[in-house]
Amino acid sequence: MTEAGSTVPRRELGRLLRQAREQAGIGLEAAASDLEWSRAKMYRIESGQTPVRALDVDQMCRLYGASPEMTEVLISLAKESKSKGWYHAYGEIIPRWFELYVGLESAANRIRTYEHALVPGLLQTPDYAAEVARTRPGVSDEEVAKLVGLRTERQRLLVRKRPAAPTLEVIIDETLLHASVPGMAGQIDRLVEASTAPNVSVRVLPLSKSLSQAAIAGSFVILDFPTNGARSAEPTTVYNEGLSGALYIDRLEEVRAYAEVWNTLTHQALSVEESRKLMQAIKEMNHD
């Protein structure tokens, strides 16, 4: 890595440029020839190994026939690779409708998520997802339906065949299971059911546990990526969402701090089997 910036924007940029080229039916060699670049340069750009000038992105978008909206997003990504931990502020440089995290999530082969307030999106029922969507100020019923649809679409990656579905490891605070949310009984059933899948584990951090580093870290997701042929794996990335944007961290020492919190949580959380029993008990006590 030649510069100190986060690799997240340029990795996502490379992924999207490759998708745009493939959707346009243009081969790598043909694109390199049309752009008067070497094949090696095209490969480095598409694999997120090198920063790209906004001018070059614009040229690629023209060649691929990308929409003006997507061209604007890609040019913005090209300009966003210098900060140490990359903070994606919603609705600023990159528009809110662009779900950058979803691209990372779908490329990962292992997803570890700790949640203290909400059921993780990949395991939310439509009813629960709708309640979460309604917490956004001024949201319409139509927007709620759209957000629920997008969330349901994302969940397909847990059962996909190619590439193989990722491993999802979830640790949730017991407190969120006691919340008086409409449809919580069905949501707990979904968590119990999901935990029986071979690639999914759901574990509960019981109320009795004392404060730990997790209280400072807040909810977070750690994404690990597979190697792809001769291409080395993308660096492990931490995603930490806030009210007005999301922080993406992929510098080794910073990621290590979250990995240590995760290891602490795995020692404190109940086993998968104990977690199922506790979830059922909470459902029967509070939500039936």
BELPENOR-V732406 format. One record per helix or strand. SS is the DSSP state (alpha for helix, beta for strand). FROM is the first residue (numbers start at 1). TO is the last residue. Records with the same first field share a line. If there is no record, write none. Layout:
SS->FROM-TO, FROM-TO
//
This chain:
alpha->8-23, 28-35, 39-46, 54-64, 68-79, 100-107, 121-123, 126-133, 141-159, 174-178, 184-194, 213-217, 252-268, 272-287
beta->86-89, 108-115, 167-173, 200-205, 220-225, 228-228, 231-231, 237-241, 245-249
//
